[in-house]
Amino acid sequence: MIVVTTPTGQIGRQVLDRLLDRLLDAPSGTAQIRVIARDPARLAARVRGRVEVVRGSHADPAVLKAACADADRLFWLVPPAPSADSVEVHFRHFTEPLREVIGRHGVERVVSVSTLGRGVAKNAGQISASLAMDEAIAATGVHYRALCPPFLMENLLGQAESIRDAGVLFLALAKDRVLRTCAARDVAATAARLLLDWSWTGQGDVPLVGPDDLSPEDMARVVSEVLDRPVRLRPTSAADYRATALRFGASEAWAQGLADMTEALNDQGFYGAVQPSTPEDAPTGFRQWCEDVLRPAVLG
């Protein structure tokens, strides 16, 4: 039995789709996947009849225990919580129940979404909290793979309106330095592959770095070319990023974590050119993603 968290989220939804596509040959009525969903009504129609559903949050120990009963594999992702009073506490709130489940209920393999930056990132807000989560899970001794993308291309989808109406792309990162990227679909594909593979053991990171050598200015140029309309980069500061997050309702702690993350990325460079690409696991280029995902979001 495979348990999938965040099955309606940007990555979790695609993990679930890929697993279901691979398990088409399962006998009718035999569920091989169980999902944890706050709102099961948001699950796609094709999903509902083919999976077991446990309603609730995977931060709830009782919910997680019920979902992981008789399960041996788990896809794990801690969702963002812009209203959280503490970034670190938010991640621990999810991780501690998981440690209990691993220790008592027989989950053998965990595939988690984390980030690049292990051993490098310092005082990096949400990135540091995610890396601390990895260490806590690994300390249980479970077979573990941490999927480690850099900047997710899907982060730009929140700017579809700005790109369409003002021709502006905002990024709070150095405009002329390489920013490594990854598409959510490549994270999902790797997660699904690992969840269906019984051969791996032990613990390790899986870097997921796309094939591009683009700076934020280069990214704005590619977006402009794909949309066939002018799009210019407007660099912003970490302070601007914090202020924007607050304006959109984030807590002081969450907004400060985003600012700390941005400063760490600029100062420490762990999403930069020093990271080699991994085309076998992250083949999607930025231009292809813009054509497939961003263009419909902006113009659709």
PATIKE-804143 format. One line per 8 residues: for each residue x, y, z of C-alpha. Coordinates in steps of 0.05 Angstrom, whole numbers. Each point is the difference from the previous one (the first is absolute). Example, Ala and Ser with C-alpha at 12.3 -4.5 7.8 and 13.67 -1.06 7.14 Angstrom:
! residues 2
246,-90,156 | 27,69,-13
! end
This chain:
! residues 300
0,0,0 | 25,69,-20 | -23,61,39 | 0,68,-35 | -3,66,37 | -22,66,-32 | -38,-38,-56 | -33,64,-26
63,43,3 | 46,21,-57 | 48,-59,9 | -42,-51,38 | -54,2,-53 | 50,-18,-54 | 31,-55,43 | -68,-31,9
-16,4,-74 | 65,-34,-19 | -10,-55,52 | -71,-13,-25 | 24,-3,-72 | 52,-52,19 | -50,-41,40 | -53,-6,-53
7,-76,0 | -19,-7,73 | -60,-47,10 | -66,38,2 | -19,22,70 | 71,-9,26 | 26,66,28 | 75,5,0
2,74,18 | -27,37,60 | -2,76,2 | -6,50,57 | -44,59,-21 | -29,57,39 | -55,8,-52 | -12,-64,-38
-49,37,-46 | 61,32,-33 | 26,-67,-24 | -10,-12,-74 | -58,-44,-19 | 45,-54,-29 | 38,-3,65 | -57,-8,49
-21,-70,-21 | 70,-27,-3 | 31,20,67 | -16,-5,73 | -10,69,31 | 15,21,71 | -29,68,15 | 41,50,39
70,28,7 | 63,-42,1 | 23,44,58 | -55,-33,42 | 31,-62,34 | -65,-39,-2 | -12,14,-74 | 72,-18,-18
-4,-64,42 | -64,-21,-34 | 27,15,-70 | 65,-38,12 | -32,-63,28 | 27,-59,-41 | 37,49,-46 | 72,-10,-19
15,61,-43 | -15,74,10 | 4,62,-42 | 12,58,48 | -6,75,-12 | -10,54,52 | -47,52,-29 | 14,74,8
-37,37,55 | 5,76,-10 | -39,12,65 | 48,-41,43 | 27,33,62 | 67,-35,-9 | 31,-32,-62 | 40,-50,41
-59,-20,43 | -43,-9,-62 | 48,-51,-28 | 8,-35,67 | -76,-3,8 | -1,-46,-61 | 65,-37,12 | -9,-24,71
-64,-41,-15 | 37,-30,-59 | 58,-22,43 | -50,-35,46 | -33,-36,-59 | 66,-23,-29 | 21,-27,68 | -64,-38,15
-39,-15,-63 | 47,-32,-49 | 10,52,-54 | 63,-23,-35 | 14,53,-53 | -13,75,0 | 9,46,-60 | -3,73,20
4,67,-36 | 57,41,29 | 49,49,-32 | 71,10,-21 | 46,32,51 | 20,-56,49 | 64,17,35 | 0,70,-31
-64,37,16 | 3,40,65 | -56,41,30 | -40,-12,-63 | -71,3,26 | -45,-53,-31 | 60,-34,-33 | 34,-11,67
-64,-26,30 | -8,-50,-57 | 71,-25,7 | -10,-8,75 | -62,-42,-16 | 43,-46,-43 | 49,-11,56 | -55,-16,50
-32,-51,-47 | 67,-32,-18 | 16,-7,75 | -56,-52,4 | 40,-47,-44 | -54,-7,-53 | 20,-10,-72 | -4,72,-24
9,42,-62 | -3,75,4 | -17,31,-68 | 40,64,-5 | -22,50,-53 | 25,72,-3 | -49,56,-21 | -65,-32,-23
-24,30,-66 | -72,-4,27 | 18,56,48 | -10,46,-60 | -73,-19,-10 | -20,48,55 | 25,56,-45 | -44,-18,-60
-43,62,9 | 61,47,7 | 32,-31,-62 | -64,6,-40 | -23,69,21 | 65,37,14 | 53,-41,-37 | 40,-5,64
35,-59,33 | 21,10,72 | 58,-39,31 | 36,16,65 | 65,-31,-24 | 62,28,-32 | -20,17,-71 | 64,-21,-34
18,-65,37 | -21,-69,-22 | -62,-25,36 | -9,-76,-6 | -72,-22,-10 | -43,-63,-1 | -71,-16,-24 | -50,-31,49
-14,-55,-51 | 72,-24,5 | -4,-2,76 | -65,-40,-7 | 29,-48,-51 | 60,-15,44 | -44,-9,61 | -45,-49,-36
58,-39,-27 | 31,-8,70 | -67,-18,32 | -8,-57,-50 | 71,-25,7 | 16,-51,55 | 74,-4,-16 | 27,62,35
20,1,73 | 35,47,48 | -5,75,0 | 21,54,-49 | -16,64,-37 | -24,1,-72 | 20,66,-33 | -51,23,-53
33,55,-40 | -26,20,-68 | 44,8,-62 | 2,76,-3 | 54,52,15 | -48,59,6 | 3,63,42 | -64,36,20
11,47,-58 | 7,-59,-47 | -64,-30,28 | -38,65,-14 | 27,-1,-71 | -24,-72,-11 | -68,16,28 | -5,59,-47
19,-43,-60 | -49,-55,18 | -58,49,11 | 20,42,-60 | -8,63,41 | 48,44,40 | 14,-25,71 | 53,35,41
32,-21,65 | -11,43,61 | 50,-21,53 | -24,8,71 | 35,-4,67 | -10,-50,56 | -34,57,38 | -48,11,-58
-15,-74,-2 | -16,1,74 | -45,61,-7 | -37,-33,-58 | -12,-63,40 | -27,41,58 | -45,38,-47 | -30,-65,-24
-14,-24,71 | 62,-39,21 | 20,1,73 | 61,39,23 | 37,-66,10 | -16,-28,-68 | 16,64,-36 | 66,7,37
17,-72,-18 | -10,16,-74 | 45,60,7 | 53,-41,35 | -5,-53,-54 | 10,52,-55 | 60,31,34 | 31,-69,10
-11,-18,-73 | 34,64,-22 | 57,-3,50 | 14,-75,2 | -16,-18,-72 | -25,-72,11 | -52,7,-56 | 54,29,-46
48,-21,-54 | 42,-43,47 | -57,-51,0 | 8,-49,-59 | -63,-16,-40 | -30,-69,5 | -35,-9,-67 | -15,-73,11
-47,18,58 | -18,72,-17 | -3,4,-76 | -51,57,-7 | 32,64,-25 | -27,68,19 | -22,18,-71 | -39,-66,-6
-33,12,67 | -19,71,-21 | -32,-27,-63 | -36,-57,35 | -21,32,65 | 13,75,6 | -27,21,-67 | -69,-33,11
-2,30,70 | 14,70,-25 | -40,0,-65 | -53,-53,14
! end
